[in-house]
């Protein structure tokens, strides 16, 4: 038996605002139901669900970390800035990655990473 796919569902307080943020981040809306306050977004072969209903009760913080691995982190970083996002500088931590980290409107964290080439 083999698991074929994993789709994280992030709790959000305002689904339309979160959809707008993640589409600027590079995702596109694959399916959306405003009555349910739910959406599924796609970015190439990756999927991400956003849902207001799982954020119950509203006073309890629930956040997630989503790792994204573009094939060219530097080009992706430039594209996010071109789209108007306030993107931090790319860092090169000691564990062999180039990365930058962002936070969505609900505190969900997006960590964008690429393994450094040998010798970098």
C-alpha positions as a Markdown table, in Angstrom:
| # | Residue | x | y | z |
|---|---|---|---|---|
| 1 | Unk | 0.0 | 0.0 | 0.0 |
| 2 | Unk | 1.3 | 3.5 | -0.9 |
| 3 | Unk | 0.0 | 6.9 | 0.2 |
| 4 | Unk | -0.5 | 8.9 | -3.0 |
| 5 | Unk | -1.1 | 12.5 | -1.7 |
| 6 | Unk | -1.2 | 14.7 | 1.4 |
| 7 | Unk | -3.2 | 17.9 | 1.4 |
| 8 | Unk | -2.9 | 20.1 | 4.5 |
| 9 | Unk | -6.0 | 22.0 | 5.6 |
| 10 | Unk | -5.2 | 25.3 | 7.3 |
| 11 | Unk | -7.5 | 26.9 | 9.8 |
| 12 | Unk | -8.3 | 30.5 | 8.7 |
| 13 | Unk | -10.4 | 33.3 | 10.2 |
| 14 | Unk | -11.3 | 34.9 | 6.8 |
| 15 | Unk | -11.3 | 32.5 | 3.9 |
| 16 | Unk | -11.7 | 35.2 | 1.1 |
| 17 | Unk | -8.7 | 37.2 | 2.6 |
| 18 | Unk | -6.6 | 34.1 | 2.9 |
| 19 | Unk | -7.5 | 33.0 | -0.7 |
| 20 | Unk | -6.3 | 36.4 | -1.9 |
| 21 | Unk | -3.0 | 36.1 | 0.1 |
| 22 | Unk | -2.2 | 32.6 | -1.2 |
| 23 | Unk | -3.1 | 33.4 | -4.8 |
| 24 | Unk | -0.6 | 36.3 | -4.6 |
| 25 | Unk | 1.8 | 33.7 | -3.2 |
| 26 | Unk | 1.5 | 31.7 | -6.4 |
| 27 | Unk | -1.5 | 29.3 | -5.7 |
| 28 | Unk | -4.6 | 29.3 | -7.9 |
| 29 | Unk | -8.1 | 28.5 | -6.8 |
| 30 | Unk | -9.0 | 24.9 | -7.8 |
| 31 | Unk | -12.3 | 24.8 | -6.0 |
| 32 | Unk | -14.1 | 27.2 | -3.6 |
| 33 | Unk | -17.3 | 27.2 | -1.7 |
| 34 | Unk | -18.1 | 30.5 | 0.0 |
| 35 | Unk | -21.2 | 29.1 | 1.8 |
| 36 | Unk | -18.9 | 26.5 | 3.5 |
| 37 | Unk | -16.1 | 29.1 | 3.9 |
| 38 | Unk | -13.7 | 26.6 | 2.3 |
| 39 | Unk | -11.3 | 26.5 | -0.7 |
| 40 | Unk | -8.7 | 24.2 | -2.2 |
| 41 | Unk | -5.8 | 25.9 | -3.9 |
| 42 | Unk | -3.3 | 24.4 | -6.3 |
| 43 | Unk | 0.3 | 25.3 | -7.0 |
| 44 | Unk | 1.7 | 23.0 | -9.7 |
| 45 | Unk | 1.2 | 19.5 | -8.2 |
| 46 | Unk | 0.7 | 20.8 | -4.6 |
| 47 | Unk | -2.6 | 21.4 | -2.9 |
| 48 | Unk | -3.7 | 23.4 | 0.1 |
| 49 | Unk | -7.1 | 23.6 | 1.7 |
| 50 | Unk | -8.3 | 26.7 | 3.6 |
| 51 | Unk | -11.2 | 26.4 | 6.0 |
| 52 | Unk | -12.9 | 28.7 | 8.5 |
| 53 | Unk | -15.0 | 26.0 | 10.2 |
| 54 | Unk | -12.0 | 24.2 | 11.7 |
| 55 | Unk | -11.0 | 27.3 | 13.6 |
| 56 | Unk | -13.3 | 26.6 | 16.5 |
| 57 | Unk | -13.4 | 28.0 | 19.1 |
| 58 | Unk | -12.0 | 31.2 | 17.6 |
| 59 | Unk | -10.0 | 32.2 | 20.7 |
| 60 | Unk | -7.7 | 29.2 | 20.5 |
| 61 | Unk | -4.7 | 29.7 | 18.3 |
| 62 | Unk | -4.1 | 27.0 | 15.7 |
| 63 | Unk | -1.4 | 27.3 | 13.2 |
| 64 | Unk | 0.5 | 25.1 | 10.8 |
| 65 | Unk | 3.8 | 25.1 | 9.0 |
| 66 | Unk | 3.7 | 24.4 | 5.3 |
| 67 | Unk | 7.0 | 23.7 | 3.5 |
| 68 | Unk | 7.3 | 24.7 | -0.1 |
| 69 | Unk | 10.2 | 23.5 | -2.2 |
| 70 | Unk | 10.5 | 25.5 | -5.5 |
| 71 | Unk | 13.1 | 24.3 | -8.0 |
| 72 | Unk | 14.6 | 27.8 | -8.0 |
| 73 | Unk | 14.2 | 29.6 | -4.7 |
| 74 | Unk | 15.8 | 32.8 | -6.0 |
| 75 | Unk | 13.5 | 33.1 | -9.0 |
| 76 | Unk | 10.5 | 32.3 | -6.8 |
| 77 | Unk | 11.6 | 34.9 | -4.2 |
| 78 | Unk | 11.9 | 37.6 | -6.9 |
| 79 | Unk | 8.4 | 36.6 | -8.2 |
| 80 | Unk | 6.9 | 36.9 | -4.7 |
| 81 | Unk | 8.3 | 40.4 | -4.4 |
| 82 | Unk | 7.0 | 41.3 | -7.9 |
| 83 | Unk | 3.6 | 40.3 | -6.8 |
| 84 | Unk | 3.8 | 42.8 | -3.9 |
| 85 | Unk | 4.4 | 40.5 | -1.0 |
| 86 | Unk | 6.7 | 41.7 | 1.8 |
| 87 | Unk | 9.2 | 38.8 | 1.5 |
| 88 | Unk | 12.2 | 38.6 | 3.8 |
| 89 | Unk | 15.7 | 38.0 | 2.6 |
| 90 | Unk | 16.8 | 34.5 | 1.7 |
| 91 | Unk | 19.0 | 33.0 | 4.4 |
| 92 | Unk | 21.5 | 30.2 | 4.3 |
| 93 | Unk | 21.4 | 28.4 | 7.7 |
| 94 | Unk | 24.0 | 25.9 | 8.7 |
| 95 | Unk | 21.9 | 22.8 | 7.8 |
| 96 | Unk | 22.5 | 23.2 | 4.0 |
| 97 | Unk | 19.4 | 25.0 | 2.8 |
| 98 | Unk | 18.5 | 28.3 | 1.3 |
| 99 | Unk | 15.3 | 29.5 | 2.7 |
| 100 | Unk | 12.9 | 32.3 | 3.6 |
| 101 | Unk | 9.9 | 32.2 | 5.9 |
| 102 | Unk | 6.6 | 34.0 | 5.8 |
| 103 | Unk | 3.4 | 34.1 | 7.7 |
| 104 | Unk | -0.1 | 34.1 | 6.3 |
| 105 | Unk | -2.9 | 36.4 | 7.5 |
| 106 | Unk | -3.9 | 33.8 | 10.1 |
| 107 | Unk | -0.5 | 33.0 | 11.5 |
| 108 | Unk | 0.1 | 29.9 | 9.4 |
| 109 | Unk | 3.7 | 29.7 | 8.5 |
| 110 | Unk | 5.1 | 29.1 | 5.1 |
| 111 | Unk | 8.7 | 28.0 | 4.9 |
| 112 | Unk | 10.2 | 28.0 | 1.5 |
| 113 | Unk | 13.4 | 26.0 | 1.1 |
| 114 | Unk | 15.8 | 24.7 | -1.5 |
| 115 | Unk | 18.8 | 22.4 | -0.8 |
| 116 | Unk | 22.1 | 24.1 | -1.5 |
| 117 | Unk | 24.2 | 22.6 | -4.2 |
| 118 | Unk | 27.3 | 20.9 | -3.1 |
| 119 | Unk | 30.0 | 23.4 | -2.6 |
| 120 | Unk | 27.8 | 26.4 | -1.9 |
